[in-house]
Amino acid sequence: MSLYNRSSLIQVPSLYKDGTLVSTIPEDRSGDFTVARGSNLAATRIGEDGYIKKGYENLLLQSNSFTTSPWTNFLINPPTSNQAGYDGTNNAWLIECISTSNFNGVRQTISTIGVTTLSVYAKAGTTNFLGFFSSAGFGAFELTGAGTTGQLYGNAIDSKIELISNGWYRCSIVLNGNASAVIIGARRTINSFNADIGDSIYIQDAQLNQGLVAYPYLETTTAPAQGGLLENTPRVDWSNGVPAVQLEEQRTNILPYSEYFDGFTYNTEDTTLVANNEISPEGLQNAYKITADAVFNYHRIRQAHLNISTSIGNSYTISIFAKSNGHDFILFRVSQIGAANRNVSFNISTGAVDFKSSVFDNTSVEDYGNGWYRCGATFTSDDPTMEWYLRSQPTTQIGIDDGIDRYTGDGVNGAYIYGAQFEDGYPTSYIPTYVTSQTRSNEVISDNFNIPTTATIYNSFYSDTAETVFVLDQVFNVAEGLNKVAIAFSPTAVKISVGGSIVANATGTYDTTALSNIQLGSNNGTDYSNAPISGFYVFPEFLTDEELNSLTD
């Protein structure tokens, strides 16, 4: 009989749904794990394709029912349903203007703040022009050829048009600010605010989501719909090339805008910022380009103390994803009133720490593929009021230990950036923010599964550092990277195998009676190991040395 056929529980993270991590054995689902994280979409993970995965929601109601409240008609005939759509259905709608006044179309009252993206699928009718209007900004599109975006107004950040097929396009506009309503309608020309009587277009599947890009469409009725990584979906993470469950303690990204760098307070010094200019570690075109202007200056973007507050003596980590665009170095500077300045420089061509001030406690560089690196620096706060400077630079050592020098830019070279984070403690996974700080709640993954007093537990996990582990009065070491550990125990004996070898073999008296609840990666939401778990097995017997070593080899 295969060793695995003798197991009473096998958890290999592959099957899951919101709130549940499914176990392979037992087949009656009595060994499935319950997942609890919180009530927001702040968590992220790395998908099988290597890209960051988020949760998101469509904030519009009745997203493809344009004659149903809360949609209203503003200077148009009632929308006509059952039109041929972009997806081969008859779920599109025809909207036709009855006035030459401004901003006609289907209208929905909303209440949003921060960075959002409004999108809809559209096709030309008697006019080739589609318009979006919101109190946070507006713009228009030409629905011919490859598609054209028009001028942006108000607080609109960016717009995009994507040709789908058969004359259909997906049009989107990125907005920032308070929005009380959105209107989608026909326009006379690409830069006009009104239309002629009889002007018509076809529309389908409207969406409003947070962030700088339109995410895959989610159908809504009377409530917003959520997609991607949901509140209690287990984070099956592929950072190490295989699926592993990621669990972390609660963390807050203090920065109000993690991707919208025009939102940094005090913003820029002779640095040009362009939104949505490069494919980010998310696999979407929502990374910023920063370029040093052709003048002699500091060339930095700046997040001031208005949005960053620290506690003296606490440890904090600043991190950002960066990619070279002519400049191979980025520099952080932490400036605190009454405290020493802290500079750290990263080589974003080779993925190495270039230099750091001695007061930094730790630095890290993680390769995210496609030229992207996540650069992080940890320091201990000396003052509750601080500022963070970020810039790209062409060569090393422009910043010195406690100062920062100016240089002459060329108006062409710089870097791409995405996903800034400022958090309490050591670095953890990325937490996106769109107008205010966001907290990712701690995760608890548990299973009320009875383990016999004599049994064997196998666990495979990825550790980011070499560590010493204590189990049932036994001590053993795990290495950085993948570890395979098997622990056989009874009330009178303990035997442990790591990496194909027995590392502990002891007899004595051991309390193995209270094993009725399994907690993966934490002690009921505390004392997190922060080591993604790729396998967890239970055998209702004390396995032999050979069997233990075969599991961990």
C-alpha angles and dihedrals in degrees: 000000000000115000090235091055087062093059123106094201131026120179115182108161105240108102120055146137134191106304097005138081105196120223121214092219132067094043093206089072092242088124097054116126124235115229123207123173111143147273105292140064098245098120125093136186139185114258130216088264090059095250129122113260123208140180120245141167140214105239095192117094123223087014094187102022101086095173092054124090132288084041114084133183116249112193093328137102115259106284115261115230133204096057122150108269138207091256099054094263129109091241098114126106135220117220121190129190123235097182141044092223122119126276101012119172144082110328133201126185112228139164115219137144132193130021115348136158122220116201141171138169110245142179131189118260119171088332129046096214132091125190134200122199130186135154085245094057144306145219144159143234138212112227100207135095112348089343129254133227120219135214118305123230137193114000095339110140104188143341135208138191122197124190110229107174142290093029094310122131135182107227123192138176127195115221136187126198139031114336121190099173144005128213127194116192151131123286135203095227136358094266102033125104096214143044139217122260107273095025108141142179137179121241137181139174109011120200139181115191135164118259141048097291139046111257124209110298120268120196115230135188120171097345138035115273125225130214142171116030104008127204097271102022110128111248102240098188127196099192090122096043096261131071113271131166111247118209125178139171121255114289137175127212099217094196112097093212117036097171105018100078094176083070094066110116112249084013116195145002111204091325124123117219123200120186124220094011103134141028106267130209083271089068091242131104096255104110122114126236116218118195128186108235119235095263138091107262146100096285097204142137116225137208106195132210090264088085102027123070124170137181119237112253095018123120119239136183127211117195140169139172112243138179130186120254099173095315114085096194138061124190132206122201123189111197121188126180109251093006137093118276115245124211129183127175127199129199102225092186096060099021097240138127106256099194139324139197112259092242092069109102097204143351133198140187121195123190111229096176133248091065094304123132129182106222120196139177129189124205140165115246119243097177135027092229119067146150131215122214124193129184144153120235135189099228140023127264097030086124114057128205098281104007142051125227130213125240138182115259125204101217090243112064129066137103145279120247137189141163109023117195135185113185143163112258132354120352119282135176120306119282113195120218129189107181108344140026115287132209125212106206122227116267128235118190111181142163126197091218122147114232115196120244087248112048148113126247122198122195130178118191145154117245121196091207139025108264145178115239130201120205125165091340091309124120126208139155131242125199133228108273128018117008129183116197129178121187121191115191144171134167088275108030145039128193125178130193123193124179095350098312136093107247100171132031117169143153128206140096116316131177105229097153102098098066102120099113127050119206115191116215098346146047100252092311098324136084095034118200091205087209114130109236118225099176141012123181135175123203117190092222143058102263122217123252091257092051093047092050093047089057094051101036 
